[in-house]
Amino acid sequence: MKLTDFSAVPRGRGFASDNYAGAHPQVLAALAAASTGHASSYGYDPYTERLSSYLRQELGPDTGVYPVFNGTAANVLSLQVLLRPYQAVICPRSAHLNEDECGAPERWLGIKLMDVATSDGKLRPEDIESLLHGRGDEHRVQPAVVSITQPTEWGTLYALDEIRAISACCKKHGLWLHMDGARISNAVAALGVSLREMTVDSGVDVLSFGGTKNGLVFGELVLTFKPELSREMLYFRKQMGQLHSKMRFISAQFLAFFEDDLWLNSARHANAMAAELSAGAVKIPGVDLAYPTQVNGVFVCIPREWNKPLQEYMPFYIFDVERNMARWMCGFDAQREEVEGFLGRVRELGAG
Ligand SMILES: Cc1ncc(COP(=O)(O)O)c(C=O)c1O
């Protein structure tokens, strides 16, 4: 067998994750284009330079741009520049860094996460203030960072006002604000504001900026918005094994991502497909919308006995086993026919 003959590899599609999708053809083309000739290694290449100056133009001259391989590392590195080992991060219980990173922040940084139960994945100023009573007491871990996810792990969005209220609360209490933006493209597309308005102008200090879930082969960015937060990042990134020697291949992907608003167009499409899926699903008896569909994920509670037949039709995850809450995720390449076909199968099940 020819090892690169992939014709027999199953090409099934579904709503399991935006990580299941392939890479956007324009991203692949940029990778190929960046592969001709040699370029300096470890980020001292013209592609990374172009990406940094583009983002500094968009987000302000103090922006530090640090390409990394994945989102977990982007989160850990973001927190690392903000924290000392006796300090803590306040975050929603549902935060990816709390529930889905295998304890990476605790393991790498030796810090504590102070998680708060929320009704919709969103932290509020009163949640933050409820955890500050031990400040200045040497017996207690010291909260120093607030981390929010935009959009949240449950597909909900913070409005700009809500981000600004959190950042005002952080300022008032001398806390840093980190934003996990693994799917921030979908949030920017949904709210129709600029990346700058949603982040640096709303008081975010460090941003984990996602690329992989929106059409990159791999690649995320840590973006810092204050010069003092840049000082140690180069060293932390290297120590964590996140300094890509051929960094041009991350940067070139991001250049394609930002060119002609590919990132926003891809995100708009994914959001629109999720909106159609959601609108169709809520009309079907047995389907209960768990959270409003604001970006590219549809969260619905469905009868348990539907799981098997529906997952056989197209894969998806049950995100909360107790409530049997399914997550139907649309990627940049989701197709209307798939949405309609899937809804047809849900309707059959709903009709009993
Ligand atoms: C909100 C959020 N943050 C961070 C990550 C981590 O990304 P990675 O799997 O690349 O480490 C994910 C991945 O699912 C995520 O959903």
The ligand as an SDF file (V2000), in Angstrom:
LIG
                    3D

 16 16  0  0  0  0  0  0  0  0999 V2000
  -12.0010   27.5520   25.4640 C   0  0  0  0  0  0  0  0  0  0  0  0
  -10.7830   26.7160   25.1670 C   0  0  0  0  0  0  0  0  0  0  0  0
   -9.5840   27.1200   25.6190 N   0  0  0  0  0  0  0  0  0  0  0  0
   -8.4690   26.4350   25.3740 C   0  0  0  0  0  0  0  0  0  0  0  0
   -8.4990   25.2500   24.6510 C   0  0  0  0  0  0  0  0  0  0  0  0
   -7.2200   24.4820   24.5300 C   0  0  0  0  0  0  0  0  0  0  0  0
   -6.7810   24.2420   23.2660 O   0  0  0  0  0  0  0  0  0  0  0  0
   -5.8080   23.0260   22.9200 P   0  0  0  0  0  0  0  0  0  0  0  0
   -6.6650   21.8190   22.8240 O   0  0  0  0  0  0  0  0  0  0  0  0
   -5.2010   23.4810   21.6350 O   0  0  0  0  0  0  0  0  0  0  0  0
   -4.7810   22.8950   24.0050 O   0  0  0  0  0  0  0  0  0  0  0  0
   -9.7130   24.7970   24.1560 C   0  0  0  0  0  0  0  0  0  0  0  0
   -9.7910   23.5480   23.3670 C   0  0  0  0  0  0  0  0  0  0  0  0
  -10.7820   22.8930   23.2550 O   0  0  0  0  0  0  0  0  0  0  0  0
  -10.8900   25.5370   24.4300 C   0  0  0  0  0  0  0  0  0  0  0  0
  -12.0990   25.1290   24.0160 O   0  0  0  0  0  0  0  0  0  0  0  0
  1  2  1  0
  2  3  1  0
  2 15  2  0
  3  4  2  0
  4  5  1  0
  5  6  1  0
  5 12  2  0
  6  7  1  0
  7  8  1  0
  8  9  2  0
  8 10  1  0
  8 11  1  0
 12 13  1  0
 12 15  1  0
 13 14  2  0
 15 16  1  0
M  END
$$$$
